[in-house]
Amino acid sequence: MQQDILINWSPQETRVAIVEHGAVQELHVERALERGLVGNVYLGKVARVLPGMQSAFIDIGLERSAFLHVADLWQLPLEGESLPAHRHGAPPRPIEKQVYEGQTLMVQVIKDPIGTKGARLSTQISIAGRLLVFLPQDDHVGVSQRIPAGQRELLRGRVQQLASEGVAGGKTGGFILRTNGEDASDAELAEDIAYLRKTWARIREGSTRLPPGSLLHEDLSLLQRVLRDLTGEHTQSIRIDSAEQFQVLMAFGREFMPAAAARLQHYAGERPIFDLYSVDEEITKALGRRVDLKSGGYLIVDQTEALTIIDVNTGGYVGARSFDDTVFKTNLEAAQAIARQLRLRNLGGIVIVDFIDMTQPEHQQAVLSEFRKQLARDRVKTQVGGFSTLGLVEMTRKRTRESLAQLLCEPCEQCQGAGRVRTARTVAYDVLREILREARQFNPKEFRIVAAPAVIEMLLDEESQHLAGLSDFIGKPISLQAERALGPDQYDIVLL
């Protein structure tokens, strides 16, 4: 799968689009004022321990306290043990026996703050390099599962040998060989090991002199992560539209990722770089609920706090010879489109897909197989179940940062994210009931209704008889005032 990477840079925002076969598959955005926190290492202070939830809130200097669960707490070995308890398969010791309020802990962000939730933390530190990931508290050497099984043992031995050279006392730390380290030379691996250990030494030194809440280590910027994390063997080109940042990125790439730097190009065209593949248009579509399919069918994507629901509909597609074939072909196309939308919108957590009901089991299996095939191209881990008894497919996609909608949008002030507002008639009836309630408690000379123009229009026209009847019943005049600044279901009753 050949891919091109486009980078649109401005002082306030970096946008990266990954294009495959002429279509945008992924979009990454980083704003100077809202840079993600995943990978950052902080010196935190335990603010509160919650035994009932087996978790603790940690102050790391952010607006909201971060969250540490006992499962993410790297535990010291018990007396007589050589490895932490949970490495033996035993359940972790209760969190209240390991941390206490006011304690200082070195922690790393493993999930960005999302919505009202604070960042999620781990006390097991991992530092990503170009070829390796360093686990300073561990002693295990692992190899990426994407590397063929037949090569893993040989590569593991090479890393172990290089990691132990020049280290006194046998404490080497743990390492995981990344996928792009498969063909690296010993010299390149040794260089990465030295860089990672130097970074860890700097982190430890900072933890001894800085106060709690301090940032000890910050992960690479999105611009740099393009070369480290997003570029692979299938990447044909990396184009960036800033001459200045091209030079900065080229210098960084030549030092740490020469193979990726060789694909880097400065885009100097007159058209905006994202116009080459209509990226901005794709962003607009990705923020909408409806996704049209080429066949005439469509998807409806609803993102909630707890999960994402995707509904597949045939729409106007009637081109197949039979209804079963129509449903089957629509579902096949939907499987491809859903996998793309998950990547493009960066939807994570639980996802429920409601494919159109299929009567033939072989059609179900074919659609499920196609769905899994498309998801295999996703760099983010996914797990897919089969069709449930209700014909639904349940899946999960790892969530480490905000979705595209959460990043670029905010809840509507009028509906507060519900996607619905009450009708003008509903609000008008609320107003009439409120006036009746107020008339029983107070005795003003007049009631004045201040509401949105549509509500006032409803009371003057279709509901004028009910308004007049209420005025006669309470024996008070009722005046109306339209206020455009009010939302469709906002109103005020003024006592004059």
FENPEZI-V390271 format. One record per backbone hydrogen bond with DSSP energy under -1.0 kcal/mol. NH is the residue of the N-H (numbers start at 1). CO is the residue of the C=O. If there is no record, write none. Layout:
NH CO
NH CO
This chain:
3 234
4 19
5 237
6 17
7 239
8 15
10 13
14 30
15 8
16 28
17 6
18 26
19 4
20 23
23 20
25 18
26 18
28 16
30 14
32 12
34 31
39 109
40 37
41 217
42 107
43 214
44 105
45 59
46 103
47 57
48 57
50 55
55 50
56 68
57 48
58 66
59 45
66 58
67 119
68 56
70 54
72 69
73 70
81 78
87 84
88 85
89 86
90 85
97 94
98 95
99 95
102 46
103 100
105 44
107 42
108 122
109 40
110 120
111 120
112 400
117 114
120 111
121 67
122 108
123 72
127 134
129 132
133 176
134 127
135 174
138 135
142 175
144 177
147 144
151 148
155 151
156 152
157 153
158 154
159 155
160 156
161 157
162 158
163 159
164 160
167 164
172 170
174 135
175 140
176 133
177 142
178 131
181 178
182 179
184 181
189 185
190 186
191 187
192 188
193 189
194 190
195 191
196 192
197 193
198 194
199 195
200 196
201 197
202 198
203 199
204 200
205 201
206 202
207 203
210 206
213 43
214 211
216 41
217 41
225 221
226 222
228 224
229 225
230 225
231 226
235 232
236 3
238 263
239 5
240 265
241 7
246 242
247 243
248 244
249 245
250 246
251 247
252 248
253 249
254 250
255 251
256 252
257 253
261 257
262 258
263 260
264 261
265 238
267 240
275 272
276 273
279 274
282 278
283 279
284 280
285 281
286 282
288 285
291 299
293 297
296 293
298 313
299 291
300 311
301 289
302 309
304 307
308 350
309 302
310 352
311 300
312 354
313 298
316 296
317 314
326 322
327 323
328 324
329 325
330 326
331 327
332 328
333 329
334 330
335 331
336 332
337 333
338 334
339 335
340 336
341 337
342 338
343 339
344 340
345 341
347 342
349 397
351 395
352 308
353 393
354 310
364 360
365 361
366 362
367 363
368 364
369 365
370 366
371 367
372 368
373 369
374 370
375 371
376 372
377 374
378 375
383 396
385 394
388 392
391 388
393 353
395 351
396 383
397 349
398 381
404 345
407 403
408 404
409 405
416 412
418 415
427 423
428 424
429 425
430 426
431 427
432 428
433 429
434 430
435 431
436 432
437 433
438 434
439 435
441 438
442 438
447 477
448 494
449 479
450 492
451 481
456 452
457 453
458 454
459 455
460 456
461 457
463 458
464 461
467 463
468 464
469 465
470 466
471 467
472 468
473 469
474 470
475 471
476 471
479 447
481 449
483 451
486 483
490 487
492 450
494 448
496 446
